Amino acid sequence: MSASVLTAVAWPYANGPRHIGHVSGFGVPSDVFSRYMRMSGHRVLMVSGTDEHGTPIQVQAEKEGLTARELADKYNRVIASDLQGLGLSYDLFTRTTTGNHYQVVQDLFSALWRNGYVIPKTEMGAISPSTGRTLPDRFIEGTCPICGYDGARGDQCDNCGNQLDPIDLKNPRSRINGETPKFVETEHLFLDLPSFIESLGSWISTRTEWRPNVLKFSQNLIKDLRPRAITRDLDWGVPIPLDGWSDQPMKRFYVWFDAVIGYLSASVEWARRSGDPDAWKEFWTGDAQGYYFMGKDNIVFHSLIWPSLLLGQNGAGDKGGEPGRFGTLNLPTEVVSSEYLTMSGSKFSTSRGTVIYVGDFLKEFGPDALRYFISVAGPENQDTDFTWEEFVRRTNFELANEWGNLVNRSVSMAHKNVGAIPKATALTDADHELLRQSKAAFDTVGAHLRRSRFKQASGEAMRVISAANKYLSDQEPWKLKDDPDRRDSVLHTALQVVQDANTLMTPFLPHSAQKVHEALGGTGVWAAQPEMTDVTDLDVPDRTYPVLTGDYAGEQARWESTPIEVGRPLGKPSPLFAKLDPELGEVGPEWAPIVK
């Protein structure tokens, strides 16, 4: 029986709509992977939600004249709607402000505390002189004291990768208003990361198949781990279930701490909503595999800090201990980190005005063109610059001219000449060779998808499509009116490869895959889409919120070559992809409104 698979997707922060740079890291890669794994027979649990605590939420709420909860409610719905439109097949996309999440966070913390992996410590905390509010580490910038990079954040330097504290920075400044922070003495609870160096090191040494950038980055940081604060001075967050702390209104868990626990809490919520409260264990224990998807700025949280929390909860850190409420949980099988999608050489940035929001992009171009671009030309292994020229080229020449044209002319000729899928009689060597390539691609493309090598996988699938187009051009079935048996054999072969190629492309292009399925005379659901529905909080009855869910286990596409059904009626197909105007080049007047 195939191993159960947890797809743990980074939690988008709910202080505004997400842009295409975000979904190139956590969104599209995780969905391509999950759809393939389901198609190949694995039981998959894909979970995430909106990350809703912390000072940035409060800051944005003040700007918009809302409370923190009202702001989180607003953008939770916006983000969920955008991700639904993109076709991300979550089993549960929830949020971190649920009663269930609070309880899971507090239970995991309690296990860490009992096992001795949390220590109280006094530090110098950063305060905004103008508001008196705690400044989150990531909202403080300055010069890195280690490498001299001017733009290091208060929690880490993205240039050298070292963990930092805000007070370490030279010339620190607030990213909110540019003022110099005031540092005051305050007591917080710290995760004792040095108590995991040996156990983490042993585990990391077994992760030989991780992406090289993730593995090297993680190995370089282990020896320099320091205690890291898990609480903050603010009133918006998960309360601390500890005597002397629970009654302090201005002490809450640090947002990074509760957010990474969201993978577990979302799984528990999914199980509770499924009617089997223990169903989550299938994806967190035993032979289950866990794949975590995020952008490269979140590597440290998923390759070192989250594994440390799991080791501590399991009682398996350097100090030992006993498993907590959740028993012994699996550490990540793989941390699948993407690099940055840039625009004009700079990171997408809402604050700097370099941003294309997902919702705006979907309205203009639909989901599959964006999914394809991210898969074939995205920042899988290195920073990649998004340009309109490249997006237009990929859409026009690969999706419209290659794939769309293959589907359209194959189905059109069969519809015109036969009205149904024709029967093949004697197949030639050329027919057999194309069919061989098509069937062989399932192993090749599948092997790449299992390793999250999306560029190679999509490239191999497109090679089959190119071979099929060449085959049609060589065989010229439109000239075989006087040899209907040969014409029908060619069209049968082409349609078989169209069906195979549609299966190969389904993880990347689920929306158009459904259209191709129907163009081939198929009925029913080929590639299920997520649904957004409002639910009542399981533990706070007067609170409702939207979630993304879906039924992805029915009679749908399977990762295999299935013989086409001879005689199945065919209609006249409609174009699969609309071609974009190549003369627009750089952002033209029709596109300018979506670039903020």
Residue pairs with C-beta under 8 A, 6 or more apart in sequence:
2 40
2 41
2 42
2 43
3 42
3 287
3 288
3 289
4 42
4 43
4 44
4 45
4 282
4 283
4 287
4 288
4 289
5 34
5 37
5 42
5 43
5 44
5 45
5 283
5 288
5 289
5 290
5 291
6 44
6 45
6 47
6 263
6 267
6 283
6 284
6 288
6 289
6 290
6 291
7 30
7 33
7 34
7 37
7 44
7 45
7 46
7 47
7 291
7 293
8 47
8 48
8 263
8 290
8 291
8 292
8 293
8 332
9 26
9 27
9 30
9 46
9 47
9 48
9 88
9 90
9 292
9 293
9 294
10 25
10 26
10 48
10 292
10 293
10 294
10 295
10 298
10 302
11 48
11 49
11 50
11 51
11 96
11 259
11 262
12 18
12 22
12 26
12 48
12 50
12 51
12 79
12 83
13 50
13 51
13 52
13 56
14 50
14 51
14 52
14 57
14 71
14 72
14 75
14 76
14 79
14 95
15 56
15 57
15 59
15 60
15 71
15 75
16 60
16 75
16 350
17 75
17 78
17 79
17 82
17 357
17 358
17 359
18 79
18 82
18 83
18 357
18 358
19 348
19 350
19 355
19 356
19 357
19 358
20 341
20 348
20 356
20 357
20 358
20 361
20 370
20 374
20 386
21 295
21 340
21 341
21 342
21 343
21 347
21 348
21 355
21 386
22 295
22 348
22 358
23 83
23 86
23 358
23 370
23 374
24 295
24 338
24 341
24 374
24 378
24 379
25 293
25 294
25 295
25 296
25 337
25 338
25 340
25 341
25 379
26 48
26 293
26 294
26 295
27 83
27 86
27 88
28 86
28 88
28 370
28 371
28 374
28 375
28 378
29 293
29 336
29 338
29 374
29 375
29 378
29 380
29 452
29 454
30 46
30 88
30 291
30 293
30 336
31 46
31 86
31 87
31 88
31 89
31 371
31 507
32 371
32 375
32 449
32 454
32 507
32 508
33 291
33 293
33 336
33 449
33 452
33 507
34 44
34 46
34 89
35 89
35 506
35 507
35 510
35 527
35 552
36 446
36 449
36 450
36 507
36 559
37 44
37 450
38 44
38 89
38 552
38 553
39 503
39 506
39 507
39 556
39 557
39 558
39 559
40 446
40 558
40 559
41 558
41 559
43 282
43 283
43 553
44 91
44 552
45 91
45 267
45 270
45 280
45 282
45 283
46 88
46 89
46 90
46 91
47 90
47 91
47 92
47 93
47 94
47 263
47 266
47 267
47 270
48 90
48 93
48 94
48 262
48 263
48 266
49 92
49 93
49 94
49 95
49 96
49 262
49 266
50 72
50 75
50 76
50 79
50 80
50 94
50 95
50 96
51 96
51 255
51 259
51 262
52 72
52 76
52 95
52 96
52 97
53 96
53 97
53 236
53 237
53 238
53 252
53 253
53 255
53 258
53 259
54 136
54 232
54 234
54 236
54 237
54 254
54 255
55 133
55 134
55 135
55 136
55 139
55 232
55 234
55 236
56 136
56 138
56 139
57 68
57 71
57 72
57 236
58 68
58 133
58 234
58 236
59 139
59 176
60 71
61 67
61 68
61 70
61 71
64 71
64 74
66 74
68 236
69 97
72 95
72 97
73 545
76 95
76 545
76 546
77 546
78 359
80 93
80 532
80 546
80 547
80 548
81 359
81 532
81 546
82 357
82 358
82 359
82 362
83 90
83 93
83 358
83 530
83 548
84 529
84 530
84 531
84 532
84 548
85 358
85 359
85 362
85 367
86 358
86 362
86 367
86 370
86 371
87 367
87 368
87 371
87 510
87 511
87 529
87 530
88 530
88 548
89 510
89 528
89 529
89 530
89 550
89 552
90 530
90 548
90 549
90 550
91 270
91 549
91 550
91 552
92 266
92 267
92 269
92 270
92 273
92 547
92 548
92 549
93 266
93 530
93 547
93 548
93 549
94 101
94 262
94 266
94 269
94 545
94 547
95 101
95 545
96 238
96 258
96 259
96 262
96 265
97 545
98 265
98 269
98 537
98 538
98 539
98 540
98 545
99 537
99 538
99 539
99 540
99 543
100 265
100 268
100 269
100 272
100 537
100 538
100 539
101 238
101 258
101 261
101 262
101 265
101 266
101 269
102 238
102 239
102 539
103 265
103 539
104 261
104 264
104 265
104 268
105 238
105 253
105 257
105 258
105 261
105 265
106 238
106 239
106 240
106 241
107 324
107 325
107 326
108 261
108 264
108 309
108 313
108 324
108 325
108 326
109 118
109 230
109 240
109 241
109 253
109 257
110 241
110 324
110 325
111 312
111 313
111 315
111 321
111 323
111 324
111 325
111 326
112 118
112 191
112 309
112 312
112 313
112 324
113 242
114 321
114 322
114 324
115 312
115 313
115 315
115 317
115 319
115 320
115 321
115 322
115 324
116 192
116 195
116 319
116 321
117 191
117 192
117 195
117 196
117 308
117 312
117 317
117 319
117 321
118 189
118 190
118 191
118 192
118 230
119 189
119 190
119 192
119 227
120 187
120 188
120 189
120 190
121 187
121 188
121 189
121 190
121 227
121 229
122 185
122 186
122 187
122 188
123 165
123 167
123 185
123 186
123 187
123 188
123 229
124 167
124 183
124 184
124 185
124 186
125 134
125 183
125 184
125 185
125 186
125 188
125 233
126 134
126 135
126 137
126 140
126 154
126 166
126 167
126 172
126 181
126 182
126 183
127 133
127 134
127 135
127 181
127 182
127 183
127 184
128 134
128 135
128 174
128 176
128 177
128 179
128 181
128 182
129 179
129 180
129 181
129 182
130 177
130 179
133 234
134 232
134 233
134 234
135 154
135 166
135 174
135 176
135 181
136 154
136 232
136 255
137 153
137 154
137 155
137 164
137 165
137 166
138 153
138 154
138 155
138 175
139 154
139 174
139 175
139 176
140 153
140 154
140 166
140 169
140 172
140 173
140 174
140 175
140 181
141 151
141 152
141 153
141 154
141 169
141 172
141 173
141 175
142 150
142 152
142 154
142 166
142 169
142 170
142 171
142 172
142 173
143 149
143 150
143 152
143 169
143 170
143 171
144 150
144 152
144 157
144 159
144 160
144 162
144 164
144 169
144 170
145 164
145 168
145 169
145 170
146 157
146 160
146 162
146 164
147 157
147 159
147 160
147 162
149 157
149 158
149 159
149 160
150 171
151 158
151 159
152 158
152 159
152 164
152 169
153 164
154 164
154 165
154 166
154 169
154 172
155 163
155 164
155 165
155 166
155 256
156 162
156 163
156 164
156 300
157 164
158 297
161 217
161 220
161 221
161 300
162 221
162 224
163 221
163 224
163 225
163 226
163 228
163 300
166 172
166 181
166 183
167 183
172 180
172 181
173 179
173 180
173 181
174 180
174 181
175 351
186 233
188 229
188 230
188 231
188 232
189 229
189 230
189 231
189 240
189 242
189 245
190 227
190 228
190 229
190 230
191 227
191 228
191 229
191 230
191 257
191 305
191 308
191 309
191 312
192 227
193 225
193 226
193 227
193 228
193 304
193 305
193 308
194 225
194 226
194 227
195 312
195 317
195 318
195 319
196 225
196 307
196 308
196 311
196 312
196 317
196 318
197 222
197 223
197 225
197 318
198 318
199 311
199 316
199 317
199 318
200 222
200 225
200 304
200 307
200 308
200 311
201 222
203 307
203 311
203 331
204 215
204 218
204 219
204 222
204 303
207 215
207 218
207 334
208 215
209 334
209 451
210 218
210 303
210 334
210 335
211 335
211 336
211 337
211 381
211 452
213 296
213 299
213 337
213 339
213 381
214 299
214 303
214 335
214 336
214 337
217 299
217 300
217 303
218 299
218 300
218 303
218 304
218 335
221 300
221 304
222 304
225 304
228 305
229 254
230 253
230 254
230 257
231 240
231 245
231 251
231 252
231 253
231 254
231 257
232 251
232 252
232 253
232 254
232 255
233 250
233 251
234 250
234 252
235 249
235 250
235 252
236 252
237 252
237 253
237 254
237 255
237 258
238 252
238 253
238 258
239 246
239 252
239 253
240 246
240 248
240 251
240 252
240 253
245 251
256 301
256 305
260 301
260 302
260 305
260 306
260 309
261 309
263 292
263 306
264 280
264 284
264 326
264 329
267 280
267 283
267 284
268 277
268 280
269 538
270 279
270 280
271 277
271 278
271 279
271 280
271 281
272 538
273 535
273 538
281 327
282 288
283 290
284 290
284 326
284 329
284 330
285 327
285 328
285 329
285 330
286 330
288 330
289 330
289 333
290 330
290 331
290 332
290 333
290 334
291 332
291 333
291 334
291 336
291 452
292 302
292 306
292 332
292 334
292 335
292 336
293 336
293 337
293 338
294 301
294 302
294 335
294 336
294 337
294 338
295 337
295 338
295 339
295 340
296 337
296 338
296 339
296 340
298 337
299 335
299 337
302 332
302 335
302 337
303 332
303 335
306 332
307 331
307 332
308 317
310 329
310 330
310 331
311 317
311 331
312 321
313 323
313 324
313 326
313 329
314 321
314 323
314 324
314 328
314 329
315 321
315 322
315 323
315 324
316 328
334 452
336 452
338 378
338 379
338 380
339 379
339 380
339 381
339 382
339 383
339 384
340 347
340 348
340 379
340 383
340 384
341 348
341 374
341 378
341 379
341 383
341 384
341 386
342 348
342 379
342 383
342 384
342 385
342 386
343 354
343 356
343 385
343 386
343 387
344 354
344 385
345 385
346 352
346 354
347 354
348 354
348 355
348 356
349 355
350 596
353 596
355 595
355 596
356 386
356 594
356 595
356 596
357 594
357 596
360 593
360 594
361 370
361 594
362 370
363 594
364 591
364 594
365 395
365 580
366 511
367 511
368 399
368 508
368 509
368 510
368 511
368 512
368 577
369 391
369 394
369 395
369 399
369 577
371 508
371 509
371 510
372 394
372 395
372 398
372 399
372 458
372 508
372 509
373 386
373 390
373 391
373 394
373 395
375 454
375 455
375 457
375 458
375 508
376 394
376 398
376 454
376 455
376 458
376 459
376 462
377 384
377 390
377 394
377 455
378 384
378 454
378 455
380 453
380 454
380 455
381 455
387 586
388 584
388 585
388 586
388 587
388 591
389 585
389 586
391 580
392 580
392 581
392 582
392 584
393 582
395 577
395 579
395 580
396 579
396 580
396 582
398 462
399 509
399 576
399 577
400 575
400 576
400 577
400 578
400 579
401 579
402 462
402 465
402 466
402 469
403 462
403 465
403 501
403 505
403 576
403 577
404 575
404 576
404 577
405 469
406 465
406 468
406 469
406 472
406 494
406 498
406 501
407 498
407 502
407 516
407 519
407 573
407 576
408 573
408 575
408 576
409 472
410 468
410 472
410 491
410 494
410 495
410 498
411 495
411 498
411 519
411 520
411 570
411 573
412 572
412 573
413 477
413 478
413 491
414 420
414 421
414 422
414 491
414 495
414 570
415 570
415 571
415 572
415 573
417 484
417 487
417 488
417 491
418 488
418 491
418 570
419 569
419 570
420 521
420 566
420 567
420 568
420 569
420 570
421 492
421 495
421 520
421 521
421 564
421 565
421 566
421 567
421 568
421 570
422 487
422 488
422 489
422 491
422 492
422 495
422 566
423 488
423 492
423 566
423 567
424 431
424 488
424 489
424 492
424 493
425 485
425 486
425 488
425 489
426 485
426 489
427 435
427 489
427 493
428 489
430 471
430 474
430 475
431 489
431 490
431 493
434 467
434 468
434 471
434 493
434 497
435 493
435 496
435 497
437 463
437 464
437 467
438 464
438 467
438 468
438 496
438 497
438 500
438 501
438 561
439 500
439 561
441 460
441 461
441 463
441 464
441 500
441 504
442 500
442 503
442 504
442 559
442 560
442 561
444 460
445 457
445 460
445 461
445 504
446 559
448 454
448 456
448 457
448 460
449 457
449 507
454 508
458 505
458 508
460 504
461 501
461 504
461 505
461 508
464 497
464 500
464 501
464 504
465 501
465 505
467 497
468 494
468 497
468 498
468 501
471 493
471 494
471 497
472 490
472 494
475 490
477 486
477 487
477 490
477 491
477 494
480 486
480 487
480 490
481 487
492 564
492 566
495 520
495 564
496 561
496 563
496 564
498 516
498 520
499 520
499 561
499 562
499 564
500 561
502 513
502 516
502 517
502 520
503 513
503 557
503 558
503 559
503 560
503 561
503 562
505 512
505 513
506 513
506 526
506 527
506 557
510 527
510 529
511 527
511 529
512 576
512 577
513 526
513 527
513 557
514 525
514 526
514 527
515 574
515 576
516 576
517 526
517 527
517 557
518 526
519 570
519 571
519 573
519 574
520 564
520 568
520 570
521 565
521 568
521 569
521 570
521 571
522 568
524 555
524 556
525 554
525 555
525 556
526 556
526 557
527 556
527 557
528 550
528 551
528 552
528 554
528 556
529 550
530 548
530 549
530 550
531 548
531 549
531 550
532 546
532 547
532 548
533 546
533 547
533 549
534 544
534 545
534 546
534 547
535 544
535 545
535 546
535 547
536 543
536 544
537 543
537 544
537 545
581 588
584 590
584 591
587 595
